Amino acid sequence: MDFKPEGTLINSEDNLRYISSVNGLDEAMQLNITLEARAVMCTGEHDLIVELPCGKGIIAREDGALGIKDGTIRDIAVISRVNKPVCFKVVGIEDKDGSVTARLSRVKAQEECLSCYISTFKSGDVIGAKVTHIEQFGAFVDIGCGISSLIPIDEISVSRISDPSDRLAVGQKIKVIVKSVENGRVFLTHKELLGTWEENAAGFSAGETVSGIVRSVENYGIFVELAPNLAGLAEPKENIMVGQSVSVFIKAIIPEKMKVKLVIVDVCEDGGYILPMKYFFEGSHIDEWKYSPDNSSKNIVTRF
C-alpha cells in the first residue's frame, strides 16, 4: 500500500466509490482499506463527526489520533482536524431505516502506516510530506496518514530565514529527507534537496541584474538570497530591511570562496518576483550531499 499525507486520497475514484454506499463501506471494512473523508464537527466529548455521502461516520476520541489514549498527544490533535480530510479504517456499520452510521478509526490507519511504512525509514530516504502548521522554530509536516514530524528552521534551506513561512506554506506538498530515526521519532531535513552551491550559482552570471530577498543586514554588508540555497553579500546601503525584495547587480561569482558579490540596485515596492523552490535531487535515497565546491577551502557535507 502507498501511504500518503492526509488529503491525498479524498478525491480519488476508488475512495469516492467506497464511501458513497453502505456496500462500499462494508467492502472497505472487509478488505481493511484506508479511506478518507472530511471531518465536519468535533463533539464536546472530542469525537469527530465525518461527512459521508451515504450517511455519517464517528471517530471516537481515543480513535482520533495515536497518543490520545495514553496521553502523549493532546486533544488538540483531534480538534484541529475539523473541516479537514481525515484517514480512517471502517470498524463497524449501523444501518437503521436508511440512516447509516459508520464507526471509524483513524488510529488503526495510523498504526498500519507506522508498521508498514514509517518503520522502514532509513537515514537518507527521500519521502513526500505536506506542511500542516508552522511555528517560529520549524515546520510540522504530515509524513503519512496524519502522522507528524518536524523540519527545524535551520534544516529548511541553506539561506537563513527568520521564519519558516518565509519558505513554506501550510498545505504545501514538499519532499523531505529522513535525517535519522531515534526511539520511534523521525527527524527530517530539507535543505539537501535544494541543490549545491555550484548547482544554484550556475543559474546566475556576473553582470546580470536579478531579484532577491534581503535576509540579513549587517554593518559590513547585506545578505541577499538569490535562491533558497544561495545568498550573496551586497555592499552596505541605507534604509534596507530584512524581508524586502530587491533587484541586485552581480559583480562577481567566486566558487573557491563560495561568494557572490552584489550591489543593490533598487527596492521592489510591489514585492518583486522570487523564483520558486526547485529540487535538484530527484532520487528516493541519498547517502551524502556536499554543498561546497571541490575547489573551495570550506568543506560542507551532510552524510546520512
Backbone as numpy.savetxt, mean C-alpha at the origin, in Angstrom:
# Nx Ny Nz CAx CAy CAz Cx Cy Cz
-5.28 -20.92 -4.40 -6.12 -19.72 -4.40 -5.25 -18.47 -4.40
-5.70 -17.45 -5.11 -4.97 -16.19 -5.21 -5.51 -15.21 -4.18
-4.72 -14.92 -3.15 -5.17 -14.04 -2.07 -4.82 -12.59 -2.39
-5.82 -11.71 -2.28 -5.66 -10.31 -2.65 -6.17 -9.41 -1.52
-5.81 -8.12 -1.55 -6.40 -7.17 -0.60 -7.92 -7.10 -0.76
-8.60 -6.78 0.34 -10.05 -6.67 0.28 -10.49 -5.64 -0.75
-11.58 -5.95 -1.43 -12.09 -5.07 -2.46 -11.74 -5.54 -3.86
-10.80 -6.47 -3.96 -10.35 -6.96 -5.27 -11.40 -7.85 -5.92
-12.11 -8.65 -5.11 -13.04 -9.64 -5.65 -14.46 -9.12 -5.86
-14.81 -8.03 -5.20 -16.22 -7.68 -5.02 -17.01 -7.57 -6.32
-16.39 -7.09 -7.38 -17.12 -6.92 -8.64 -16.80 -8.00 -9.67
-16.12 -9.04 -9.24 -15.79 -10.12 -10.18 -17.05 -10.92 -10.52
-17.08 -11.52 -11.68 -18.24 -12.27 -12.15 -18.58 -13.42 -11.21
-17.57 -14.17 -10.79 -17.82 -15.31 -9.91 -18.37 -14.86 -8.56
-17.78 -13.82 -7.99 -18.24 -13.34 -6.69 -19.70 -12.89 -6.75
-20.04 -12.13 -7.78 -21.41 -11.64 -7.92 -22.39 -12.80 -8.09
-21.97 -13.84 -8.78 -22.85 -15.01 -8.96 -23.12 -15.70 -7.63
-22.08 -15.88 -6.83 -22.23 -16.59 -5.56 -23.10 -15.82 -4.55
-22.93 -14.49 -4.48 -23.65 -13.73 -3.45 -25.07 -13.34 -3.86
-25.45 -13.67 -5.11 -26.74 -13.19 -5.63 -27.90 -14.12 -5.36
-27.65 -15.32 -4.84 -28.74 -16.25 -4.58 -28.42 -17.15 -3.41
-29.46 -17.74 -2.84 -29.26 -18.70 -1.75 -28.45 -19.89 -2.24
-28.76 -20.36 -3.44 -28.02 -21.50 -4.00 -26.54 -21.15 -4.18
-26.28 -19.93 -4.59 -24.90 -19.51 -4.77 -24.15 -19.46 -3.45
-24.80 -18.90 -2.42 -24.18 -18.85 -1.10 -23.93 -20.25 -0.56
-24.89 -21.15 -0.77 -24.74 -22.52 -0.30 -23.59 -23.22 -1.02
-23.48 -22.99 -2.31 -22.38 -23.58 -3.08 -21.04 -23.08 -2.58
-20.95 -21.76 -2.34 -19.71 -21.19 -1.83 -19.36 -21.75 -0.46
-20.39 -22.00 0.37 -20.15 -22.58 1.69 -19.62 -24.00 1.56
-20.21 -24.78 0.68 -19.77 -26.17 0.50 -18.36 -26.24 -0.08
-18.01 -25.31 -0.94 -16.69 -25.32 -1.58 -15.65 -24.52 -0.80
-16.08 -23.90 0.32 -15.18 -23.10 1.17 -14.54 -21.94 0.41
-15.34 -21.26 -0.39 -14.86 -20.16 -1.23 -14.96 -18.84 -0.47
-13.94 -18.02 -0.57 -13.96 -16.68 0.02 -14.70 -15.73 -0.91
-15.63 -14.98 -0.34 -16.43 -14.02 -1.10 -16.23 -12.62 -0.54
-16.80 -11.64 -1.22 -16.76 -10.25 -0.75 -18.09 -9.56 -0.98
-18.41 -8.67 -0.06 -19.57 -7.78 -0.21 -19.32 -6.57 0.67
-20.21 -5.60 0.60 -20.02 -4.35 1.33 -20.69 -4.41 2.70
-19.94 -4.01 3.72 -20.52 -3.87 5.06 -21.26 -2.54 5.11
-22.52 -2.57 5.52 -23.33 -1.35 5.50 -23.62 -0.80 6.89
-23.35 -1.61 7.92 -23.63 -1.14 9.28 -22.84 -1.95 10.28
-22.52 -1.31 11.42 -21.96 -2.01 12.57 -22.92 -1.79 13.73
-23.43 -2.86 14.31 -24.42 -2.75 15.38 -23.76 -2.28 16.68
-24.59 -2.02 17.67 -24.07 -1.63 18.97 -23.23 -2.71 19.61
-23.45 -3.97 19.21 -22.65 -5.09 19.71 -21.41 -5.33 18.85
-21.22 -4.48 17.86 -20.08 -4.55 16.94 -20.14 -5.77 16.01
-21.36 -6.18 15.68 -21.54 -7.13 14.59 -21.66 -6.34 13.30
-21.08 -6.85 12.25 -21.16 -6.20 10.94 -22.35 -6.73 10.15
-23.11 -5.82 9.57 -24.21 -6.19 8.67 -23.71 -6.00 7.24
-23.83 -7.06 6.46 -23.30 -7.06 5.10 -24.44 -7.12 4.10
-24.38 -6.25 3.11 -25.42 -6.19 2.08 -25.18 -7.27 1.04
-26.21 -8.13 0.85 -26.17 -9.18 -0.17 -27.35 -8.99 -1.12
-27.18 -9.23 -2.41 -28.29 -9.07 -3.35 -29.50 -9.94 -3.01
-29.25 -11.08 -2.33 -30.34 -12.00 -2.02 -30.81 -11.90 -0.57
-30.26 -10.95 0.18 -30.65 -10.83 1.58 -29.62 -10.03 2.36
-29.31 -10.49 3.57 -28.28 -9.82 4.35 -27.36 -10.84 4.99
-26.16 -10.40 5.29 -25.21 -11.24 5.99 -24.86 -10.62 7.32
-24.50 -11.46 8.28 -24.10 -10.98 9.60 -22.73 -11.58 9.94
-21.79 -10.69 10.22 -20.49 -11.11 10.72 -20.45 -10.76 12.19
-20.50 -11.77 13.06 -20.46 -11.53 14.50 -19.15 -10.87 14.88
-19.17 -10.09 15.94 -18.00 -9.31 16.37 -16.72 -10.14 16.37
-16.75 -11.31 17.01 -15.54 -12.11 17.14 -15.10 -12.73 15.83
-15.99 -12.72 14.83 -15.64 -13.19 13.49 -15.26 -12.04 12.58
-15.18 -10.82 13.14 -14.96 -9.63 12.33 -13.53 -9.38 11.95
-12.58 -9.84 12.76 -11.16 -9.63 12.46 -10.31 -10.52 13.35
-9.22 -11.00 12.80 -8.27 -11.76 13.60 -7.77 -10.89 14.76
-7.78 -11.44 15.96 -7.28 -10.71 17.11 -8.36 -10.09 17.96
-9.59 -9.98 17.45 -10.68 -9.42 18.25 -10.99 -10.35 19.43
-11.04 -11.63 19.17 -11.42 -12.59 20.21 -10.45 -12.60 21.38
-9.14 -12.54 21.07 -8.15 -12.60 22.16 -7.72 -11.22 22.66
-8.30 -10.17 22.08 -8.05 -8.82 22.57 -6.78 -8.17 22.04
-6.10 -8.80 21.10 -4.88 -8.19 20.55 -5.19 -7.13 19.50
-6.43 -7.13 19.02 -6.88 -6.12 18.06 -8.10 -5.41 18.64
-8.16 -4.10 18.52 -9.28 -3.33 19.06 -10.49 -3.38 18.12
-11.66 -3.07 18.67 -12.89 -3.14 17.90 -12.93 -2.17 16.73
-12.06 -1.18 16.73 -12.03 -0.24 15.60 -11.72 -0.96 14.30
-11.06 -2.12 14.40 -10.76 -2.91 13.20 -12.04 -3.41 12.55
-13.10 -3.58 13.34 -14.40 -3.99 12.81 -15.22 -2.76 12.42
-15.28 -1.80 13.33 -16.10 -0.60 13.09 -15.68 0.11 11.80
-14.37 0.15 11.54 -13.85 0.88 10.38 -14.17 0.22 9.04
-14.76 -0.97 9.07 -15.10 -1.65 7.82 -16.43 -1.18 7.24
-17.20 -0.40 7.98 -18.51 0.05 7.48 -18.32 0.86 6.20
-19.16 0.54 5.21 -19.16 1.17 3.89 -17.95 0.77 3.05
-17.34 -0.37 3.42 -16.19 -0.88 2.67 -16.41 -2.36 2.37
-15.74 -2.88 1.35 -15.83 -4.31 1.07 -15.20 -5.12 2.20
-15.82 -6.26 2.51 -15.23 -7.20 3.46 -15.21 -8.58 2.83
-14.17 -9.34 3.14 -14.11 -10.72 2.67 -14.70 -11.63 3.75
-15.16 -12.80 3.35 -15.78 -13.70 4.33 -15.94 -15.10 3.75
-16.13 -16.03 4.66 -16.60 -17.37 4.34 -18.05 -17.47 4.80
-18.89 -18.17 4.06 -20.26 -18.41 4.47 -20.25 -19.61 5.43
-20.80 -19.43 6.63 -20.79 -20.52 7.62 -22.19 -21.00 7.96
-23.20 -20.32 7.47 -24.57 -20.75 7.71 -25.56 -19.90 6.94
-26.70 -20.49 6.59 -27.72 -19.76 5.82 -29.09 -20.07 6.41
-29.87 -19.03 6.64 -31.24 -19.17 7.12 -32.18 -18.51 6.13
-33.14 -19.27 5.64 -34.09 -18.76 4.64 -35.51 -18.98 5.17
-36.10 -17.92 5.68 -37.46 -18.00 6.22 -38.40 -17.13 5.41
-39.34 -17.78 4.76 -40.35 -17.06 3.98 -39.72 -16.08 2.99
-38.63 -16.52 2.37 -37.98 -15.69 1.36 -37.06 -14.64 1.91
-36.91 -14.57 3.25 -35.98 -13.62 3.87 -34.69 -14.37 4.22
-33.62 -14.00 3.55 -32.37 -14.74 3.67 -31.41 -14.02 4.61
-30.91 -14.75 5.60 -29.86 -14.23 6.47 -28.71 -15.23 6.46
-27.53 -14.75 6.09 -26.35 -15.62 6.03 -25.40 -15.28 7.16
-24.93 -16.32 7.85 -23.90 -16.12 8.87 -22.54 -16.19 8.18
-21.74 -15.17 8.40 -20.47 -15.03 7.68 -19.32 -14.91 8.66
-18.13 -15.28 8.21 -16.93 -15.16 9.05 -15.78 -14.57 8.25
-15.40 -13.37 8.63 -14.21 -12.74 8.03 -12.95 -13.40 8.59
-12.99 -13.82 9.85 -11.84 -14.45 10.48 -11.43 -15.72 9.73
-12.40 -16.52 9.33 -12.06 -17.77 8.62 -11.35 -17.48 7.30
-11.76 -16.43 6.61 -11.08 -16.04 5.37 -9.66 -15.59 5.67
-9.49 -14.83 6.77 -8.17 -14.34 7.14 -7.27 -15.48 7.61
-7.82 -16.43 8.34 -7.03 -17.58 8.78 -6.50 -18.37 7.59
-7.33 -18.56 6.58 -6.88 -19.27 5.38 -5.79 -18.49 4.66
-5.97 -17.16 4.59 -4.96 -16.32 3.95 -3.63 -16.42 4.68
-3.67 -16.42 6.01 -2.45 -16.55 6.80 -1.76 -17.88 6.57
-2.52 -18.95 6.63 -1.92 -20.28 6.56 -1.47 -20.67 5.15
-2.19 -20.21 4.15 -1.89 -20.64 2.77 -1.08 -19.63 1.97
-0.99 -18.39 2.46 -0.33 -17.34 1.67 0.74 -16.61 2.49
0.31 -15.91 3.51 1.24 -15.06 4.26 2.32 -15.89 4.96
1.98 -17.10 5.40 2.96 -17.94 6.08 4.08 -18.40 5.14
3.87 -18.25 3.83 4.89 -18.67 2.85 5.86 -17.54 2.50
5.63 -16.33 3.01 6.46 -15.19 2.66 7.91 -15.42 3.09
8.81 -14.97 2.22 10.23 -14.97 2.51 10.79 -13.58 2.25
11.86 -13.24 2.93 12.50 -11.94 2.71 12.85 -11.78 1.24
12.44 -10.65 0.68 12.70 -10.37 -0.73 11.53 -10.65 -1.64
10.46 -11.27 -1.12 9.27 -11.51 -1.94 8.58 -10.18 -2.27
8.16 -10.03 -3.51 7.42 -8.84 -3.95 5.95 -9.21 -4.04
5.10 -8.48 -3.32 3.67 -8.81 -3.26 2.83 -7.56 -3.55
1.58 -7.79 -3.88 0.65 -6.70 -4.06 0.06 -6.27 -2.73
-0.32 -5.00 -2.62 -0.90 -4.47 -1.40 -1.79 -3.27 -1.74
-2.60 -2.87 -0.77 -3.45 -1.68 -0.96 -3.35 -0.82 0.28
-3.13 0.47 0.08 -3.01 1.41 1.19 -4.38 1.56 1.87
-4.41 1.32 3.19 -5.68 1.40 3.92 -5.79 2.64 4.78
-4.73 3.03 5.43 -4.72 4.32 6.12 -3.29 4.78 6.38
-3.17 6.07 6.64 -1.87 6.72 6.73 -1.70 7.42 8.07
-0.54 7.20 8.67 -0.17 7.90 9.89 1.14 8.65 9.61
1.52 9.54 10.52 2.74 10.31 10.35 3.96 9.41 10.19
3.95 8.26 10.87 5.12 7.37 10.90 5.15 6.34 9.79
4.08 6.22 9.00 4.10 5.25 7.92 2.72 5.00 7.34
2.66 4.09 6.39 1.41 3.75 5.72 1.05 2.30 6.01
-0.19 2.09 6.45 -0.68 0.74 6.66 -1.27 0.23 5.34
-0.95 -1.03 5.03 -1.44 -1.62 3.79 -2.07 -2.97 4.06
-3.05 -3.31 3.24 -3.70 -4.61 3.26 -2.87 -5.54 2.38
-2.33 -6.61 2.98 -1.49 -7.54 2.20 -2.26 -8.82 1.84
-3.55 -8.85 2.15 -4.38 -9.98 1.79 -5.52 -10.17 2.76
-6.76 -10.17 2.25 -7.96 -10.44 3.06 -8.08 -9.52 4.27
-7.64 -8.29 4.13 -7.78 -7.32 5.20 -6.73 -7.42 6.28
-5.73 -8.26 6.10 -4.64 -8.38 7.07 -3.66 -7.25 6.81
-3.32 -6.52 7.87 -2.60 -5.27 7.74 -1.12 -5.40 8.09
-0.31 -4.60 7.40 1.11 -4.47 7.72 1.50 -3.02 7.47
2.66 -2.64 8.00 3.09 -1.24 7.96 4.32 -1.06 7.07
4.30 0.00 6.25 5.52 0.48 5.58 5.98 1.71 6.34
7.08 1.64 7.08 7.57 2.83 7.79 7.90 3.95 6.80
7.78 5.18 7.25 7.95 6.31 6.35 9.32 6.31 5.67
10.38 5.86 6.37 11.71 5.87 5.77 11.94 4.72 4.81
10.94 3.82 4.68 11.06 2.71 3.73 10.20 2.95 2.48
9.52 4.09 2.42 8.62 4.35 1.29 9.39 4.76 0.04
10.41 5.60 0.20 11.22 6.03 -0.94 12.56 6.52 -0.43
13.51 6.63 -1.35 14.83 7.17 -0.98 14.71 8.67 -0.71
14.00 9.36 -1.58 13.77 10.79 -1.37 12.90 10.96 -0.13
13.39 11.71 0.84 12.70 11.86 2.12 11.42 12.67 1.97
10.40 12.23 2.69 9.12 12.91 2.69 8.75 13.24 4.13
7.94 14.27 4.32 7.55 14.67 5.67 6.34 13.90 6.16
5.58 13.33 5.23 4.39 12.57 5.58 4.15 11.53 4.49
3.72 10.31 4.85 3.47 9.29 3.81 2.49 9.74 2.74
1.58 10.66 3.08 0.62 11.16 2.10 1.28 11.98 1.00
2.55 12.35 1.20 3.29 13.00 0.12 3.57 12.05 -1.03
3.48 10.76 -0.75 3.82 9.75 -1.75 2.67 8.80 -2.06
1.87 8.46 -1.04 0.84 7.43 -1.18 -0.53 7.99 -0.81
-1.57 7.29 -1.28 -2.94 7.72 -0.98 -3.77 6.51 -0.55
-4.71 6.73 0.35 -5.60 5.67 0.79 -6.36 5.10 -0.41
-6.38 3.78 -0.50 -7.04 3.10 -1.62 -6.11 2.77 -2.77
-4.91 3.32 -2.75 -3.94 3.10 -3.83 -3.41 1.67 -3.81
-3.38 1.05 -4.98 -2.80 -0.29 -5.11 -1.32 -0.15 -5.43
-0.49 -0.81 -4.65 0.96 -0.69 -4.81 1.60 -2.07 -4.72
2.90 -2.09 -4.94 3.70 -3.28 -4.68 4.60 -3.00 -3.49
4.90 -4.04 -2.74 5.79 -3.92 -1.59 6.73 -5.12 -1.57
7.82 -4.99 -0.81 8.76 -6.09 -0.63 8.71 -6.54 0.82
8.67 -7.85 1.01 8.75 -8.41 2.36 10.20 -8.26 2.84
10.39 -7.40 3.83 11.72 -7.18 4.36 12.13 -8.30 5.31
11.19 -8.70 6.15 11.43 -9.83 7.05 10.10 -10.29 7.63
10.13 -11.50 8.17 8.97 -12.04 8.89 9.49 -12.50 10.25
8.97 -11.89 11.31 9.45 -12.18 12.65 8.27 -12.40 13.59
8.22 -13.59 14.18 7.16 -13.95 15.13 5.77 -13.70 14.55
5.62 -14.04 13.28 4.33 -13.89 12.63 4.04 -12.51 12.08
4.90 -11.54 12.38 4.71 -10.17 11.88 5.48 -9.99 10.57
4.82 -9.34 9.62 5.43 -9.10 8.32 5.92 -7.66 8.26
7.21 -7.48 8.01 7.80 -6.15 7.88 8.04 -5.86 6.41
7.67 -4.65 5.99 7.67 -4.31 4.57 8.61 -3.15 4.25
9.01 -3.11 2.99 9.72 -1.96 2.44 9.18 -1.72 1.03
9.49 -0.55 0.48 8.91 -0.14 -0.81 9.93 0.53 -1.72
10.90 1.21 -1.12 11.80 2.08 -1.89 12.64 1.31 -2.91
12.93 0.04 -2.64 13.79 -0.72 -3.55 13.12 -1.01 -4.90
11.83 -0.81 -4.99 11.12 -1.01 -6.25 11.17 0.21 -7.15
11.61 1.34 -6.60 11.52 2.61 -7.32 12.79 2.98 -8.07
13.72 2.04 -8.20 14.87 2.27 -9.06 16.12 2.73 -8.33
17.26 2.43 -8.93 18.55 2.86 -8.40 18.80 4.33 -8.75
19.89 4.85 -8.20 20.25 6.23 -8.53 20.44 6.38 -10.04
21.16 5.46 -10.65 21.44 5.55 -12.09 20.17 5.40 -12.92
19.29 4.47 -12.54 18.05 4.28 -13.30 17.20 5.54 -13.28
17.15 6.22 -12.16 16.37 7.45 -12.06 17.07 8.61 -12.76
18.38 8.70 -12.57 19.13 9.81 -13.17 19.14 9.72 -14.70
18.97 8.51 -15.23 18.96 8.33 -16.68 17.81 9.07 -17.35
16.80 9.44 -16.58 15.67 10.16 -17.14 15.88 11.66 -17.25
17.07 12.12 -16.85 17.36 13.56 -16.85 18.71 13.83 -17.49
18.88 15.05 -17.99 20.15 15.45 -18.60 20.50 16.86 -18.17
21.78 17.12 -18.04 22.25 18.47 -17.74 21.78 19.42 -18.84
21.33 20.59 -18.44 20.82 21.58 -19.39 19.32 21.62 -19.49
18.67 20.57 -18.97 17.21 20.55 -18.99 16.62 21.35 -17.84
15.40 21.84 -18.03 14.63 22.43 -16.94 13.42 21.53 -16.72
13.27 21.05 -15.49 12.24 20.06 -15.19 11.49 20.46 -13.92
10.45 19.71 -13.61 9.68 19.98 -12.39 10.20 19.15 -11.23
9.95 19.63 -10.02 10.36 18.91 -8.82 9.58 19.41 -7.62
9.79 18.75 -6.49 9.13 19.14 -5.25 10.19 19.41 -4.19
10.05 20.52 -3.49 10.99 20.87 -2.43 10.74 19.94 -1.24
11.79 19.22 -0.82 11.66 18.29 0.30 12.39 18.76 1.55
13.40 19.62 1.39 14.13 20.10 2.56 14.80 21.43 2.23
14.74 22.35 3.17 15.40 23.65 2.99 16.48 23.78 4.06
17.73 23.84 3.64 18.87 23.94 4.54 19.61 25.25 4.29
20.51 25.60 5.21 21.30 26.83 5.04 22.17 26.77 3.79
22.66 25.58 3.48 23.61 25.42 2.36 22.93 25.12 1.03
21.62 24.90 1.03 20.94 24.62 -0.22 19.56 24.02 -0.01
18.90 23.71 -1.09 17.52 23.23 -1.06 17.45 21.89 -1.79
16.98 20.87 -1.08 16.83 19.55 -1.70 15.51 19.49 -2.45
15.63 19.15 -3.73 14.45 19.08 -4.60 14.34 17.66 -5.14
13.18 17.06 -4.96 12.92 15.72 -5.49 12.56 15.80 -6.97
13.32 15.04 -7.76 13.04 14.95 -9.19 12.22 13.69 -9.50
12.41 12.68 -8.69 11.68 11.41 -8.78 11.69 10.82 -7.37
10.78 9.88 -7.07 10.72 9.35 -5.70 12.04 8.82 -5.16
12.93 8.35 -6.03 14.23 7.86 -5.57 15.40 8.72 -6.04
15.12 9.98 -6.33 16.20 10.86 -6.79 15.92 12.30 -6.37
16.88 12.88 -5.66 16.78 14.30 -5.28 18.08 14.99 -5.65
17.98 16.28 -5.92 19.17 17.08 -6.22 19.24 18.25 -5.26
20.39 18.89 -5.23 20.60 20.03 -4.34 20.64 21.31 -5.16
19.72 22.21 -4.83 19.66 23.51 -5.52 20.35 24.57 -4.67
20.81 25.58 -5.33 21.44 26.70 -4.63 20.40 27.40 -3.75
20.83 27.99 -2.63 19.89 28.67 -1.73 19.08 29.74 -2.47
17.83 29.88 -2.04 16.94 30.87 -2.65 15.91 31.28 -1.61
15.60 32.54 -1.57 14.67 33.04 -0.56 13.23 32.63 -0.87
12.44 32.56 0.19 10.99 32.33 0.12 10.62 30.99 -0.53
11.43 30.00 -0.29 11.14 28.64 -0.76 10.75 27.80 0.45
9.66 27.03 0.31 9.17 26.24 1.44 9.03 24.76 1.05
9.16 23.91 2.05 8.99 22.47 1.85 7.58 22.19 1.32
7.52 21.33 0.31 6.25 20.95 -0.29 5.90 21.72 -1.54
6.61 22.82 -1.80 6.32 23.58 -3.01 6.77 22.83 -4.27
6.00 22.99 -5.32 6.38 22.47 -6.63 7.17 23.55 -7.35
8.32 23.18 -7.89 9.20 24.17 -8.52 9.69 23.65 -9.87
10.12 24.58 -10.68 10.86 24.20 -11.90 12.33 24.44 -11.62
13.18 23.50 -12.04 14.61 23.59 -11.75 15.43 23.36 -13.01
16.55 24.08 -13.09 17.51 23.90 -14.17 18.58 22.94 -13.66
18.88 21.90 -14.47 19.88 20.91 -14.08 21.25 21.38 -14.56
22.10 21.78 -13.61 23.46 22.24 -13.93 24.39 21.08 -14.25
24.30 20.02 -13.44 25.23 18.90 -13.63 24.67 17.65 -12.96
25.04 16.50 -13.53 24.72 15.20 -12.95 26.04 14.47 -12.76
26.35 14.10 -11.50 27.66 13.54 -11.18 27.48 12.17 -10.53
27.52 11.08 -11.31 27.26 9.74 -10.77 28.22 9.31 -9.66
29.52 9.60 -9.80 30.49 9.13 -8.81 30.25 9.75 -7.43
29.57 10.90 -7.40 29.24 11.53 -6.13 27.74 11.42 -5.81
27.00 10.80 -6.70 25.54 10.68 -6.58 24.91 12.06 -6.33
25.33 13.03 -7.14 24.84 14.39 -6.97 24.18 14.90 -8.25
23.13 15.66 -8.04 22.49 16.40 -9.13 22.46 17.85 -8.69
23.16 18.71 -9.41 23.22 20.13 -9.06 22.11 20.88 -9.79
21.37 21.69 -9.03 20.18 22.35 -9.57 20.18 23.85 -9.29
19.38 24.53 -10.07 19.06 25.94 -9.81 17.54 26.07 -9.91
16.93 26.63 -8.87 15.48 26.82 -8.91 15.16 27.99 -9.83
14.32 27.72 -10.81 13.94 28.73 -11.79 12.69 29.49 -11.33
11.69 28.71 -10.87 10.42 29.35 -10.52 9.63 28.44 -9.60
8.72 29.04 -8.85 7.77 28.29 -8.03 6.46 28.18 -8.80
5.90 26.97 -8.83 4.68 26.73 -9.59 3.47 26.96 -8.68
2.78 28.03 -8.89 1.67 28.41 -8.02 0.50 27.43 -8.12
0.35 26.79 -9.28 -0.78 25.87 -9.46 -0.46 24.44 -9.02
0.70 24.24 -8.39 1.07 22.91 -7.94 1.99 22.19 -8.90
1.99 22.60 -10.17 2.90 22.00 -11.13 2.55 20.55 -11.43
3.49 19.86 -12.08 3.26 18.46 -12.46 4.45 17.62 -12.03
4.19 16.54 -11.32 5.23 15.62 -10.89 4.94 14.25 -11.50
5.96 13.63 -12.05 5.79 12.31 -12.63 5.29 11.33 -11.58
4.38 10.42 -11.95 3.88 9.43 -10.99 4.96 8.42 -10.62
4.72 7.67 -9.55 5.65 6.64 -9.15 5.83 5.61 -10.26
7.07 5.21 -10.46 7.37 4.19 -11.45 8.13 3.06 -10.79
7.66 1.84 -11.03 8.38 0.67 -10.52 9.38 0.19 -11.57
10.63 0.14 -11.16 11.68 -0.33 -12.06 11.87 -1.84 -11.96
11.52 -2.42 -10.83 11.65 -3.87 -10.66 10.29 -4.52 -10.84
10.19 -5.50 -11.73 8.90 -6.10 -12.04 8.83 -7.58 -11.67
9.87 -8.11 -11.04 9.88 -9.53 -10.69 9.08 -9.82 -9.43
9.11 -11.10 -9.00 8.37 -11.53 -7.82 9.27 -11.75 -6.61
10.58 -11.65 -6.80 11.51 -11.83 -5.68 12.81 -11.09 -5.99
13.37 -10.48 -4.97 14.63 -9.76 -5.12 15.55 -10.13 -3.94
16.79 -10.47 -4.25 17.74 -10.86 -3.20 18.61 -9.70 -2.75
18.94 -8.82 -3.70 19.82 -7.69 -3.36 19.50 -6.51 -4.25
19.60 -5.32 -3.68 19.35 -4.08 -4.43 20.44 -3.09 -4.08
21.12 -2.63 -5.09 22.19 -1.65 -4.87 21.77 -0.32 -5.46
21.56 0.64 -4.58 21.11 1.96 -5.02 22.23 2.77 -5.66
23.42 2.70 -5.09 24.53 3.55 -5.54 25.19 3.02 -6.81
25.71 3.92 -7.67 26.44 3.50 -8.87 27.74 2.77 -8.48
28.22 1.93 -9.38 29.44 1.16 -9.12 30.65 2.06 -8.90
30.68 3.22 -9.58 31.84 4.12 -9.48 31.70 5.15 -8.36
30.66 4.97 -7.52 30.46 5.91 -6.42 31.28 5.50 -5.20
31.70 6.49 -4.44 32.43 6.21 -3.20 31.50 5.67 -2.12
30.20 5.87 -2.30 29.22 5.35 -1.36 28.73 3.98 -1.84
28.41 3.12 -0.89 27.90 1.79 -1.22 26.60 1.56 -0.46
25.50 1.85 -1.13 24.18 1.74 -0.50 23.47 0.49 -1.04
23.37 -0.51 -0.19 22.86 -1.82 -0.62 21.81 -2.33 0.37
20.76 -2.94 -0.14 19.81 -3.66 0.68 19.90 -5.13 0.32
20.13 -5.97 1.32 20.16 -7.43 1.10 19.00 -8.07 1.84
18.29 -8.91 1.14 17.11 -9.56 1.73 17.43 -10.99 2.14
